[in-house]
């Protein structure tokens, strides 16, 4: 935990002006604080509880982590290849809706979950070094039902960051339900 404390202290001094002109200036705490605490929550989850879920129709603890990686890959594919690209489906609906979800990729242990999250985050990290002016780029996406949505790069990155924070909190709640103290944020 002292490593997390060191990260927290260092992150407090991490300011947007240190990254002036690049996208990272809008996300100075993602890699310095938010991601390490997500990884700490993953590490706090004992392997025998990977498949814990409070209700049958919910995601398991493992599936929460896989879903985070899946969503980050999907949004980065849209940013890199346009809005018509296919998204990965690593957590898919179970055959019976009451059973919740099924994991369709290998995520058997902590190392596999760490690899998934790291691989999913590579494109985001590469984007952090790009000019901040790219945040205003607009993408339009037409869905199969004919609905069209408009997104900016900035909205997408904010959404992915918020999504990570949201599901980290969900994972921390699962830890508490299991009687495990989650990492302090």
Protein Blocks (a to p, Z undefined) as FASTA:
>chain_A
ZZmmmmmmmmmmmcfklmgoiaklmmmmlmmmmmmmmmmmmmmpcfklmmgcfbfkbccf
klmmmmmmmmmmmmmmmmmnojkbccddfbccdfblknopadfbdcfbfklmmmmmmmmm
mmmmmmmmpcfklmmpccddddfkopacdddfklmmmmmmmmmmmmmmmmmmmmmmnopa
cddZZ
